[in-house]
Amino acid sequence: MTECFEAMNGAFVSGDFSALEHNKVDYELEKKMNVFTNISMQLARIYEYKQQNTEAVRICDIPLTK
């Protein structure tokens, strides 16, 4: 789950979401963000259960900055 989170985070960091080029519009961006936030919440809950609160806070902060 951590690998999935980090891969999606990397894709959002390196992705180009500008609508300047009409042939590059990502019409499923909302779905992707919903999946990303759901994975983030589940992963943060796992870290919270494992008493790794600093990692849980980091995971929660990443989707908020997107």
Protein Blocks (a to p, Z undefined) as FASTA:
>chain_A
ZZmmmmmmmmmmmpccbfkbmklccfklmmmmmmmmmmmmmmmmmmmmnopaklmmmmmm
mmmmZZ
